[in-house]
Structures are given as C-alpha cells and as structure tokens.
Amino acid sequence: MTSQKRSTTNSERLHAEPCEVIPGGVNSAQRHMVPHLVIRQAAGALLFDADGHEYIDYHAAFGPVILGHNHPLVSRRAVEALEGPLATGVGATELEVQVARKIQRHIPSAQKVLLCTTGSEATFHALRVSRAFTERGRSSSSRDVTTASTTTCCGT
C-alpha cells in the first residue's frame, strides 16, 4: 500500500499568520504538527482543513467533544443557554442550580457543588476545603511545570 502525500498549501500559507502572534502558531503544544493544518470545519468525528482534506478526529479535542463536533442537539442547547443569563458575575443563575442538583443526583455524597471555570480555580478551592477539614492554616507552594508559573495557594 502506498501512501499519497496530500497538498497542504492553503494550510501552510494560513499557518504563517498565527505564527506572527502565537508562539509556534498554536495555543497548545499538543496541537502542533507537521504538516501544519488549519481546520476550517468540523462535523461529528470529522475535521476539514483549509485544503479541503477530511480527517477523522481521533482525540476528540482532548475530550470535550465526546458527542462529536457540532452535534445538532448540543448546538441547539448551547444556543438556548446563550439566550439566558450566563455567568453574570453576580449571584447564581437557575442553570447553575440545575447543574449542581443533577451532579448531586449522580453523586449522592456531594453535599455541596462548586462549579469552576479553570483547573487552577478548582485546585484553589480544593485546597481551601482541605485546609478547613484538616484545620491547618497553611498549604504548600508548587511550581506548575505545564505552564511554568509559580503559584502559592492559601498561604498565610
């Protein structure tokens, strides 16, 4: 079986622009590949590049698109959610309460549910809960090697 080299002329040309403003042209080291691809469309398990080539998305965007890209039901529900109040920055929304109750139904030991927007925020709150439970006033500092940032959590 012979492998046929695909032309990626458009993707290579388009890849030059993000390289001007994004180190390596991508926002995640896992997304860096050669030949450079610029994805224009995604549907289900398929990705389509700027040259019109079709690819199977085996990694599913590293997990968040387990139902596939642009699943009609997910897209419709996302549009419906966008029509209501999102993270307003003040108080809670009805949707947040619904999600928290659903999590409690599936995890009965979850007495309280805190929704976080980042892993760093979730880690910070996990440390706070740990400190409260153990009645310790301090926690340790750590160096996050993936982002090369130094963070001191909950130190007093």
ChimeraX attribute file (.defattr): number of C-alpha atoms within 10 A of each C-alpha:
attribute: neighborCount
match mode: 1-to-1
recipient: residues
	/A:1	3
	/A:2	4
	/A:3	5
	/A:4	6
	/A:5	6
	/A:6	9
	/A:7	12
	/A:8	18
	/A:9	14
	/A:10	15
	/A:11	19
	/A:12	17
	/A:13	13
	/A:14	16
	/A:15	18
	/A:16	13
	/A:17	11
	/A:18	13
	/A:19	12
	/A:20	10
	/A:21	10
	/A:22	10
	/A:23	11
	/A:24	16
	/A:25	18
	/A:26	17
	/A:27	11
	/A:28	9
	/A:29	10
	/A:30	8
	/A:31	13
	/A:32	13
	/A:33	10
	/A:34	7
	/A:35	13
	/A:36	20
	/A:37	22
	/A:38	19
	/A:39	16
	/A:40	12
	/A:41	14
	/A:42	18
	/A:43	14
	/A:44	16
	/A:45	18
	/A:46	15
	/A:47	19
	/A:48	18
	/A:49	18
	/A:50	18
	/A:51	17
	/A:52	15
	/A:53	13
	/A:54	14
	/A:55	13
	/A:56	13
	/A:57	17
	/A:58	10
	/A:59	11
	/A:60	16
	/A:61	12
	/A:62	10
	/A:63	9
	/A:64	10
	/A:65	15
	/A:66	13
	/A:67	14
	/A:68	18
	/A:69	20
	/A:70	15
	/A:71	15
	/A:72	13
	/A:73	10
	/A:74	14
	/A:75	12
	/A:76	12
	/A:77	11
	/A:78	11
	/A:79	11
	/A:80	10
	/A:81	12
	/A:82	10
	/A:83	9
	/A:84	11
	/A:85	11
	/A:86	13
	/A:87	11
	/A:88	8
	/A:89	7
	/A:90	6
	/A:91	6
	/A:92	12
	/A:93	14
	/A:94	11
	/A:95	14
	/A:96	15
	/A:97	13
	/A:98	11
	/A:99	13
	/A:100	17
	/A:101	17
	/A:102	13
	/A:103	16
	/A:104	15
	/A:105	11
	/A:106	9
	/A:107	10
	/A:108	10
	/A:109	9
	/A:110	13
	/A:111	10
	/A:112	9
	/A:113	14
	/A:114	10
	/A:115	11
	/A:116	11
	/A:117	7
	/A:118	9
	/A:119	9
	/A:120	12
	/A:121	12
	/A:122	14
	/A:123	13
	/A:124	16
	/A:125	16
	/A:126	13
	/A:127	17
	/A:128	18
	/A:129	12
	/A:130	13
	/A:131	15
	/A:132	11
	/A:133	9
	/A:134	9
	/A:135	9
	/A:136	10
	/A:137	11
	/A:138	13
	/A:139	15
	/A:140	10
	/A:141	12
	/A:142	11
	/A:143	11
	/A:144	10
	/A:145	8
	/A:146	6
	/A:147	7
	/A:148	8
	/A:149	9
	/A:150	11
	/A:151	13
	/A:152	12
	/A:153	17
	/A:154	15
	/A:155	9
	/A:156	7
